[in-house]
Amino acid sequence: MTEERQKAIWAIYVWCRRTDELVDGPNADYMNNSVLDRWEQRLEDIFNNKPYDMLDAALTDTICKFPLDIKPFKDMIDGMRMDTRKSRYANFQELYMYCYCVAGTVGLMSVPIMGIAPESCVSAQTVYNAALHLGIGNQLTNILRDVGEDALRGRVYLPQDELAQFGIRDEDVFARKVTDQWREFMKEQIRRARFYFNLAEEGASHLNKASRWPVWSSLILYMKILDAIEENDYDNLTKRAYVGRAKKLVTLPVSYARALSLPSLAIQ
Ligand SMILES: CC(C)=CCC/C(C)=C/CC/C(C)=C/CC/C(C)=C/COP(=O)(O)OP(=O)(O)O
């Protein structure tokens, strides 16, 4: 990406990381609703050209240069509120809402920075949807990769009704035993994550040419985490799926080639 875009993405990353740290970081014990209310007020100050510290100022600078909307930022804070309130998700609809807030929003924040290709023939809405779906696919993959780790914290980011359909209870997840039911359940969850990556692929080629390579790289790398879960025979309860350095390096030229393909050809 151009240097200006890199800096803007960095400013967004920093804001998202700091938002996440409120809930997951070293001071998470002091987390309550008023902390998030204050953080939201600070966000409004950032958008009103009154940053509180230097890192906030990086985002104010980004807002001056790119047409960012405050809504996805606010929705991410709502996702943090949800995370502090809930540790279970009754069905996929509830989980989708959480994934939208904590990750789909990142896709929406990124498009105004990355830009839409001037030669693209699809609507901006189509590109924003694809970006949102990449965030959903990433978050679902993250959840599947981290099931074991989250279970140790007493959290289950999986649809409760679908677990029940496969005869799996929370206690089975906490016991971290990989059974045939678990494997079948996981196959379905992986299939769903891939569905969202496929939706994202359709939009990635409509981004500004200079921004496509990093997007394709992260898309392909995240999909490889799903492959790694399969290679671990669906044991994501005691093993962490990861993509090794060699595979990561191979991804770079592959994603570069995808990034070069023309939008009109890539839509099929
Ligand atoms: C496809 C199109 C049109 C545009 C691309 C739009 C983009 C950049 C979408 C990506 C959205 C994104 C990066 C979402 C966040 C995904 C995610 C799960 C982040 C968590 O990352 P980790 O750092 O692994 O989190 P933990 O520290 O919680 O493990």
The ligand as an SDF file (V2000), in Angstrom:
LIG
                    3D

 29 28  0  0  0  0  0  0  0  0999 V2000
  -12.2870   -7.9750    1.0150 C   0  0  0  0  0  0  0  0  0  0  0  0
  -12.3670   -6.5090    0.9520 C   0  0  0  0  0  0  0  0  0  0  0  0
  -13.2320   -5.9190   -0.0790 C   0  0  0  0  0  0  0  0  0  0  0  0
  -11.6880   -5.6750    1.7780 C   0  0  0  0  0  0  0  0  0  0  0  0
  -10.7930   -6.0350    2.8680 C   0  0  0  0  0  0  0  0  0  0  0  0
  -11.2670   -5.5080    4.2050 C   0  0  0  0  0  0  0  0  0  0  0  0
  -10.4530   -6.0210    5.3520 C   0  0  0  0  0  0  0  0  0  0  0  0
   -9.0700   -5.5110    5.5270 C   0  0  0  0  0  0  0  0  0  0  0  0
  -10.9890   -6.9350    6.1870 C   0  0  0  0  0  0  0  0  0  0  0  0
  -10.2510   -7.5570    7.3120 C   0  0  0  0  0  0  0  0  0  0  0  0
  -10.9680   -7.3830    8.5830 C   0  0  0  0  0  0  0  0  0  0  0  0
  -10.1770   -7.8410    9.7750 C   0  0  0  0  0  0  0  0  0  0  0  0
   -8.6920   -7.7560    9.7710 C   0  0  0  0  0  0  0  0  0  0  0  0
  -10.8620   -8.2570   10.8450 C   0  0  0  0  0  0  0  0  0  0  0  0
  -10.2720   -8.6260   12.1450 C   0  0  0  0  0  0  0  0  0  0  0  0
  -10.0570  -10.0850   12.2100 C   0  0  0  0  0  0  0  0  0  0  0  0
   -9.5890  -10.6710   13.4760 C   0  0  0  0  0  0  0  0  0  0  0  0
  -10.1670  -11.9540   13.8350 C   0  0  0  0  0  0  0  0  0  0  0  0
   -8.6810  -10.0770   14.2470 C   0  0  0  0  0  0  0  0  0  0  0  0
   -8.1280  -10.6750   15.4620 C   0  0  0  0  0  0  0  0  0  0  0  0
   -6.7690  -10.7620   15.2800 O   0  0  0  0  0  0  0  0  0  0  0  0
   -5.7970  -11.3870   16.3750 P   0  0  0  0  0  0  0  0  0  0  0  0
   -4.6960  -10.4150   16.5940 O   0  0  0  0  0  0  0  0  0  0  0  0
   -5.4410  -12.7600   15.9520 O   0  0  0  0  0  0  0  0  0  0  0  0
   -6.7420  -11.4240   17.6080 O   0  0  0  0  0  0  0  0  0  0  0  0
   -6.4550  -11.9830   19.0400 P   0  0  0  0  0  0  0  0  0  0  0  0
   -5.3420  -11.1520   19.5800 O   0  0  0  0  0  0  0  0  0  0  0  0
   -7.7600  -11.7880   19.7270 O   0  0  0  0  0  0  0  0  0  0  0  0
   -6.0970  -13.4280   18.8260 O   0  0  0  0  0  0  0  0  0  0  0  0
  1  2  1  0
  2  3  1  0
  2  4  2  0
  4  5  1  0
  5  6  1  0
  6  7  1  0
  7  8  1  0
  7  9  2  0
  9 10  1  0
 10 11  1  0
 11 12  1  0
 12 13  1  0
 12 14  2  0
 14 15  1  0
 15 16  1  0
 16 17  1  0
 17 18  1  0
 17 19  2  0
 19 20  1  0
 20 21  1  0
 21 22  1  0
 22 23  2  0
 22 24  1  0
 22 25  1  0
 25 26  1  0
 26 27  2  0
 26 28  1  0
 26 29  1  0
M  END
$$$$
